[in-house]
Amino acid sequence: MNKNAFPRVALSPQVILNCGAGGSCHGGWPMQVYEFAHHHGIPEDSCQNYLAADPQFPECTDAQVCKECTWPPGTGKCWGVTDYRNWKVHDYGDVAGVHNMKAEIYMRGPIGCVISVTQKFEDYTSGIYKDNGETPIGGHELALVGFGVDSDTGEEYWIGRNSWGTYWGENGFFRIEMGNNALGIEEQCDWGVPYLAEN
């Protein structure tokens, strides 16, 4: 939305977990996350670093949304911060099908898509992933950030960003065949249009 201008924004996924705003580390509902972002907003990652862990009791205290702690870490002295940049979504919805998905990415940028994860996808390292009908082992939401065409084969593919770290796939990204609904990637996608909300 900001044409890749500085500063780049990385929102805090931990706030979604801490506030019970759409799911847990075991799965979630993207539309509930967008609804939370619409009504409450989400701070940047520097406010609440990602722990990849569910809180024992989800709550939206100031310290669970944005906190500051004394140095060195682990001293147990942390407090909630109330004056921070808060990003909201003013419009959101769902999208499916190759043509509609390409149009949404072209017009407004990345979309989130649900997939059925297979062992082959977990083991992906590079190239254009092709679905072989393997039995799924779980569901997962990831981002489609673009699309392209293989210069040698003419095959169209989606370009995706995963959340499993830069050691996975193509430096955290992947390519997957387009038009065959590989892993169900063309069935259930979502989009949101952000704006900067004043506190």
ZADO-1210 file (C-alpha; in nm, 4 decimals, padded with zeros to 6 digits):
<atoms>
<atom x="00.0000" y="00.0000" z="00.0000" code="MET" pos="1"/>
<atom x="00.2919" y="00.2366" z="00.0595" code="ASN" pos="2"/>
<atom x="00.4749" y="00.1326" z="-00.2606" code="LYS" pos="3"/>
<atom x="00.7514" y="-00.0314" z="-00.0535" code="ASN" pos="4"/>
<atom x="00.8554" y="00.3060" z="00.0876" code="ALA" pos="5"/>
<atom x="01.0493" y="00.3415" z="00.4120" code="PHE" pos="6"/>
<atom x="00.9664" y="00.2705" z="00.6876" code="PRO" pos="7"/>
<atom x="00.8451" y="-00.0833" z="00.6242" code="ARG" pos="8"/>
<atom x="00.5763" y="-00.2064" z="00.8595" code="VAL" pos="9"/>
<atom x="00.5736" y="-00.5465" z="01.0300" code="ALA" pos="10"/>
<atom x="00.2641" y="-00.6001" z="01.2433" code="LEU" pos="11"/>
<atom x="00.2621" y="-00.8066" z="01.5615" code="SER" pos="12"/>
<atom x="00.1079" y="-01.1531" z="01.5170" code="PRO" pos="13"/>
<atom x="00.1581" y="-01.2118" z="01.8903" code="GLN" pos="14"/>
<atom x="-00.1105" y="-00.9536" z="01.9682" code="VAL" pos="15"/>
<atom x="-00.3587" y="-01.1650" z="01.7710" code="ILE" pos="16"/>
<atom x="-00.2712" y="-01.4606" z="01.9951" code="LEU" pos="17"/>
<atom x="-00.2600" y="-01.2592" z="02.3179" code="ASN" pos="18"/>
<atom x="-00.6007" y="-01.1048" z="02.2536" code="CYS" pos="19"/>
<atom x="-00.7683" y="-01.4222" z="02.1270" code="GLY" pos="20"/>
<atom x="-00.8480" y="-01.2270" z="01.8138" code="ALA" pos="21"/>
<atom x="-00.9192" y="-01.5006" z="01.5647" code="GLY" pos="22"/>
<atom x="-00.7386" y="-01.8118" z="01.6709" code="GLY" pos="23"/>
<atom x="-00.4343" y="-01.9682" z="01.8278" code="SER" pos="24"/>
<atom x="-00.1084" y="-02.1357" z="01.7277" code="CYS" pos="25"/>
<atom x="-00.3235" y="-02.4348" z="01.6315" code="HIS" pos="26"/>
<atom x="-00.5275" y="-02.2456" z="01.3732" code="GLY" pos="27"/>
<atom x="-00.7527" y="-01.9498" z="01.3264" code="GLY" pos="28"/>
<atom x="-01.0056" y="-01.7530" z="01.1267" code="TRP" pos="29"/>
<atom x="-00.8650" y="-01.4722" z="00.9108" code="PRO" pos="30"/>
<atom x="-01.1911" y="-01.2774" z="00.8949" code="MET" pos="31"/>
<atom x="-01.1939" y="-01.2516" z="01.2753" code="GLN" pos="32"/>
<atom x="-00.8390" y="-01.1151" z="01.2617" code="VAL" pos="33"/>
<atom x="-00.9485" y="-00.8530" z="01.0074" code="TYR" pos="34"/>
<atom x="-01.2501" y="-00.7690" z="01.2239" code="GLU" pos="35"/>
<atom x="-01.0186" y="-00.7217" z="01.5237" code="PHE" pos="36"/>
<atom x="-00.7863" y="-00.5032" z="01.3133" code="ALA" pos="37"/>
<atom x="-01.0862" y="-00.3003" z="01.1961" code="HIS" pos="38"/>
<atom x="-01.2177" y="-00.2298" z="01.5466" code="HIS" pos="39"/>
<atom x="-00.9011" y="-00.2299" z="01.7623" code="HIS" pos="40"/>
<atom x="-00.5971" y="-00.2132" z="01.5349" code="GLY" pos="41"/>
<atom x="-00.2691" y="-00.4037" z="01.5568" code="ILE" pos="42"/>
<atom x="00.0619" y="-00.2505" z="01.6688" code="PRO" pos="43"/>
<atom x="00.3960" y="-00.3073" z="01.5042" code="GLU" pos="44"/>
<atom x="00.6083" y="-00.6099" z="01.5952" code="ASP" pos="45"/>
<atom x="00.8438" y="-00.3951" z="01.8043" code="SER" pos="46"/>
<atom x="00.5543" y="-00.3478" z="02.0496" code="CYS" pos="47"/>
<atom x="00.4997" y="-00.7189" z="02.1083" code="GLN" pos="48"/>
<atom x="00.7533" y="-00.9614" z="01.9610" code="ASN" pos="49"/>
<atom x="00.6334" y="-01.2913" z="01.8194" code="TYR" pos="50"/>
<atom x="00.6793" y="-01.5747" z="02.0685" code="LEU" pos="51"/>
<atom x="00.5118" y="-01.8464" z="01.8598" code="ALA" pos="52"/>
<atom x="00.3216" y="-01.9431" z="02.1728" code="ALA" pos="53"/>
<atom x="-00.0333" y="-01.9062" z="02.2954" code="ASP" pos="54"/>
<atom x="-00.0776" y="-01.7184" z="02.6228" code="PRO" pos="55"/>
<atom x="-00.2137" y="-01.9200" z="02.9128" code="GLN" pos="56"/>
<atom x="-00.5122" y="-01.6858" z="02.9322" code="PHE" pos="57"/>
<atom x="-00.5798" y="-01.4639" z="02.6257" code="PRO" pos="58"/>
<atom x="-00.6356" y="-01.1077" z="02.7385" code="GLU" pos="59"/>
<atom x="-00.5942" y="-00.7656" z="02.5880" code="CYS" pos="60"/>
<atom x="-00.4192" y="-00.5799" z="02.8682" code="THR" pos="61"/>
<atom x="-00.1922" y="-00.2907" z="02.7748" code="ASP" pos="62"/>
<atom x="00.1125" y="-00.5119" z="02.8406" code="ALA" pos="63"/>
<atom x="-00.0251" y="-00.7891" z="02.6168" code="GLN" pos="64"/>
<atom x="-00.0630" y="-00.5420" z="02.3288" code="VAL" pos="65"/>
<atom x="00.2444" y="-00.3200" z="02.3631" code="CYS" pos="66"/>
<atom x="00.5059" y="-00.3380" z="02.6355" code="LYS" pos="67"/>
<atom x="00.8411" y="-00.2069" z="02.7476" code="GLU" pos="68"/>
<atom x="01.0752" y="-00.3939" z="02.9823" code="CYS" pos="69"/>
<atom x="01.3815" y="-00.3107" z="03.1864" code="THR" pos="70"/>
<atom x="01.7256" y="-00.4257" z="03.0813" code="TRP" pos="71"/>
<atom x="01.8562" y="-00.6945" z="03.1025" code="PRO" pos="72"/>
<atom x="01.5757" y="-00.9212" z="02.9810" code="PRO" pos="73"/>
<atom x="01.4253" y="-01.1573" z="03.2335" code="GLY" pos="74"/>
<atom x="01.4280" y="-00.9146" z="03.5261" code="THR" pos="75"/>
<atom x="01.0499" y="-00.9328" z="03.5404" code="GLY" pos="76"/>
<atom x="00.9927" y="-00.5569" z="03.5197" code="LYS" pos="77"/>
<atom x="00.7620" y="-00.4848" z="03.2257" code="CYS" pos="78"/>
<atom x="00.4777" y="-00.2400" z="03.1797" code="TRP" pos="79"/>
<atom x="00.2152" y="-00.1585" z="02.9195" code="GLY" pos="80"/>
<atom x="00.2723" y="00.1187" z="02.6675" code="VAL" pos="81"/>
<atom x="-00.0331" y="00.3141" z="02.5534" code="THR" pos="82"/>
<atom x="00.1201" y="00.5578" z="02.3014" code="ASP" pos="83"/>
<atom x="00.2207" y="00.3553" z="01.9921" code="TYR" pos="84"/>
<atom x="00.1494" y="00.3373" z="01.6184" code="ARG" pos="85"/>
<atom x="-00.1669" y="00.1382" z="01.5683" code="ASN" pos="86"/>
<atom x="-00.2606" y="00.0021" z="01.2261" code="TRP" pos="87"/>
<atom x="-00.6239" y="-00.0642" z="01.1340" code="LYS" pos="88"/>
<atom x="-00.8097" y="-00.2196" z="00.8415" code="VAL" pos="89"/>
<atom x="-01.0915" y="-00.0128" z="00.6942" code="HIS" pos="90"/>
<atom x="-01.2193" y="-00.2735" z="00.4482" code="ASP" pos="91"/>
<atom x="-01.1770" y="-00.6508" z="00.4140" code="TYR" pos="92"/>
<atom x="-01.3322" y="-00.9535" z="00.2491" code="GLY" pos="93"/>
<atom x="-01.2727" y="-01.2851" z="00.0789" code="ASP" pos="94"/>
<atom x="-01.1716" y="-01.3830" z="-00.2736" code="VAL" pos="95"/>
<atom x="-01.1363" y="-01.7082" z="-00.4686" code="ALA" pos="96"/>
<atom x="-01.0504" y="-01.8218" z="-00.8194" code="GLY" pos="97"/>
<atom x="-00.7469" y="-01.7459" z="-01.0329" code="VAL" pos="98"/>
<atom x="-00.8803" y="-01.4363" z="-01.2127" code="HIS" pos="99"/>
<atom x="-01.0196" y="-01.2719" z="-00.8985" code="ASN" pos="100"/>
<atom x="-00.7086" y="-01.3510" z="-00.6945" code="MET" pos="101"/>
<atom x="-00.4734" y="-01.2099" z="-00.9582" code="LYS" pos="102"/>
<atom x="-00.6863" y="-00.8946" z="-00.9834" code="ALA" pos="103"/>
<atom x="-00.6833" y="-00.8450" z="-00.6059" code="GLU" pos="104"/>
<atom x="-00.3052" y="-00.8912" z="-00.5802" code="ILE" pos="105"/>
<atom x="-00.2511" y="-00.6544" z="-00.8736" code="TYR" pos="106"/>
<atom x="-00.4827" y="-00.3856" z="-00.7356" code="MET" pos="107"/>
<atom x="-00.4084" y="-00.3939" z="-00.3621" code="ARG" pos="108"/>
<atom x="-00.1212" y="-00.6295" z="-00.2886" code="GLY" pos="109"/>
<atom x="-00.0822" y="-00.9582" z="-00.0992" code="PRO" pos="110"/>
<atom x="-00.3750" y="-01.1784" z="-00.0019" code="ILE" pos="111"/>
<atom x="-00.3968" y="-01.4484" z="00.2644" code="GLY" pos="112"/>
<atom x="-00.4919" y="-01.7998" z="00.1528" code="CYS" pos="113"/>
<atom x="-00.5789" y="-02.1206" z="00.3348" code="VAL" pos="114"/>
<atom x="-00.4030" y="-02.4383" z="00.2211" code="ILE" pos="115"/>
<atom x="-00.4084" y="-02.8046" z="00.3150" code="SER" pos="116"/>
<atom x="-00.0492" y="-02.8762" z="00.4172" code="VAL" pos="117"/>
<atom x="00.1110" y="-03.2024" z="00.3043" code="THR" pos="118"/>
<atom x="00.4445" y="-03.3554" z="00.4007" code="GLN" pos="119"/>
<atom x="00.5698" y="-03.2748" z="00.0516" code="LYS" pos="120"/>
<atom x="00.4898" y="-02.9057" z="00.1093" code="PHE" pos="121"/>
<atom x="00.6631" y="-02.9101" z="00.4493" code="GLU" pos="122"/>
<atom x="00.9701" y="-03.0566" z="00.2746" code="ASP" pos="123"/>
<atom x="00.9626" y="-02.7995" z="-00.0103" code="TYR" pos="124"/>
<atom x="01.3008" y="-02.6436" z="-00.0903" code="THR" pos="125"/>
<atom x="01.2697" y="-02.4754" z="-00.4325" code="SER" pos="126"/>
<atom x="01.1046" y="-02.4758" z="-00.7731" code="GLY" pos="127"/>
<atom x="00.7368" y="-02.4705" z="-00.8647" code="ILE" pos="128"/>
<atom x="00.5458" y="-02.6883" z="-00.6203" code="TYR" pos="129"/>
<atom x="00.3045" y="-02.9320" z="-00.7853" code="LYS" pos="130"/>
<atom x="00.0235" y="-03.0999" z="-00.5934" code="ASP" pos="131"/>
<atom x="00.0406" y="-03.4784" z="-00.6198" code="ASN" pos="132"/>
<atom x="-00.2827" y="-03.5531" z="-00.4309" code="GLY" pos="133"/>
<atom x="-00.0989" y="-03.6474" z="-00.1123" code="GLU" pos="134"/>
<atom x="-00.3162" y="-03.6721" z="00.2005" code="THR" pos="135"/>
<atom x="-00.3137" y="-03.3430" z="00.3949" code="PRO" pos="136"/>
<atom x="-00.1700" y="-03.3362" z="00.7472" code="ILE" pos="137"/>
<atom x="-00.3202" y="-02.9999" z="00.8512" code="GLY" pos="138"/>
<atom x="-00.4440" y="-02.6574" z="00.7510" code="GLY" pos="139"/>
<atom x="-00.2387" y="-02.3387" z="00.7260" code="HIS" pos="140"/>
<atom x="-00.2792" y="-01.9722" z="00.6262" code="GLU" pos="141"/>
<atom x="-00.0079" y="-01.8014" z="00.4250" code="LEU" pos="142"/>
<atom x="00.0293" y="-01.5011" z="00.1943" code="ALA" pos="143"/>
<atom x="00.0266" y="-01.4902" z="-00.1836" code="LEU" pos="144"/>
<atom x="00.2346" y="-01.1877" z="-00.2785" code="VAL" pos="145"/>
<atom x="00.2462" y="-01.2180" z="-00.6571" code="GLY" pos="146"/>
<atom x="00.2462" y="-01.4411" z="-00.9619" code="PHE" pos="147"/>
<atom x="00.4690" y="-01.5178" z="-01.2566" code="GLY" pos="148"/>
<atom x="00.5425" y="-01.7327" z="-01.5595" code="VAL" pos="149"/>
<atom x="00.8317" y="-01.9778" z="-01.5902" code="ASP" pos="150"/>
<atom x="01.0459" y="-01.8529" z="-01.8796" code="SER" pos="151"/>
<atom x="01.1385" y="-02.2077" z="-01.9891" code="ASP" pos="152"/>
<atom x="00.8057" y="-02.3903" z="-01.9632" code="THR" pos="153"/>
<atom x="00.5503" y="-02.1074" z="-01.9833" code="GLY" pos="154"/>
<atom x="00.3867" y="-02.2440" z="-01.6677" code="GLU" pos="155"/>
<atom x="00.2056" y="-01.9888" z="-01.4514" code="GLU" pos="156"/>
<atom x="00.2639" y="-01.9942" z="-01.0761" code="TYR" pos="157"/>
<atom x="00.1778" y="-01.8106" z="-00.7561" code="TRP" pos="158"/>
<atom x="00.4519" y="-01.6538" z="-00.5436" code="ILE" pos="159"/>
<atom x="00.3869" y="-01.7063" z="-00.1728" code="GLY" pos="160"/>
<atom x="00.5373" y="-01.6030" z="00.1584" code="ARG" pos="161"/>
<atom x="00.5272" y="-01.8530" z="00.4425" code="ASN" pos="162"/>
<atom x="00.5753" y="-01.7999" z="00.8179" code="SER" pos="163"/>
<atom x="00.8131" y="-02.0911" z="00.8793" code="TRP" pos="164"/>
<atom x="01.1369" y="-01.8911" z="00.8632" code="GLY" pos="165"/>
<atom x="01.3910" y="-01.8065" z="00.5956" code="THR" pos="166"/>
<atom x="01.5498" y="-02.1527" z="00.6217" code="TYR" pos="167"/>
<atom x="01.2359" y="-02.2996" z="00.4592" code="TRP" pos="168"/>
<atom x="01.1714" y="-02.2988" z="00.0842" code="GLY" pos="169"/>
<atom x="01.3167" y="-02.0186" z="-00.1244" code="GLU" pos="170"/>
<atom x="01.4337" y="-01.7994" z="00.1641" code="ASN" pos="171"/>
<atom x="01.0899" y="-01.8235" z="00.3286" code="GLY" pos="172"/>
<atom x="00.9023" y="-01.7893" z="-00.0019" code="PHE" pos="173"/>
<atom x="00.7668" y="-02.0494" z="-00.2423" code="PHE" pos="174"/>
<atom x="00.6238" y="-02.0888" z="-00.5910" code="ARG" pos="175"/>
<atom x="00.3205" y="-02.3089" z="-00.6526" code="ILE" pos="176"/>
<atom x="00.1405" y="-02.4077" z="-00.9722" code="GLU" pos="177"/>
<atom x="-00.1506" y="-02.1856" z="-01.0747" code="MET" pos="178"/>
<atom x="-00.4860" y="-02.2987" z="-01.2096" code="GLY" pos="179"/>
<atom x="-00.4987" y="-02.6469" z="-01.0561" code="ASN" pos="180"/>
<atom x="-00.6058" y="-02.5375" z="-00.7068" code="ASN" pos="181"/>
<atom x="-00.2922" y="-02.6997" z="-00.5640" code="ALA" pos="182"/>
<atom x="-00.3373" y="-02.7677" z="-00.1899" code="LEU" pos="183"/>
<atom x="-00.6728" y="-02.5839" z="-00.2167" code="GLY" pos="184"/>
<atom x="-00.4881" y="-02.2514" z="-00.2481" code="ILE" pos="185"/>
<atom x="-00.7413" y="-02.1017" z="-00.4923" code="GLU" pos="186"/>
<atom x="-01.0524" y="-02.1698" z="-00.2827" code="GLU" pos="187"/>
<atom x="-01.0399" y="-01.9578" z="00.0316" code="GLN" pos="188"/>
<atom x="-00.8412" y="-01.6353" z="00.0324" code="CYS" pos="189"/>
<atom x="-00.8844" y="-01.3038" z="00.2109" code="ASP" pos="190"/>
<atom x="-00.7771" y="-00.9429" z="00.1740" code="TRP" pos="191"/>
<atom x="-00.7685" y="-00.6280" z="00.3804" code="GLY" pos="192"/>
<atom x="-00.7097" y="-00.2598" z="00.3100" code="VAL" pos="193"/>
<atom x="-00.5119" y="-00.0930" z="00.5897" code="PRO" pos="194"/>
<atom x="-00.4911" y="00.2657" z="00.7021" code="TYR" pos="195"/>
<atom x="-00.2972" y="00.4326" z="00.9819" code="LEU" pos="196"/>
<atom x="-00.5299" y="00.5033" z="01.2730" code="ALA" pos="197"/>
<atom x="-00.4551" y="00.7836" z="01.5125" code="GLU" pos="198"/>
<atom x="-00.4495" y="00.6835" z="01.8814" code="ASN" pos="199"/>
</atoms>
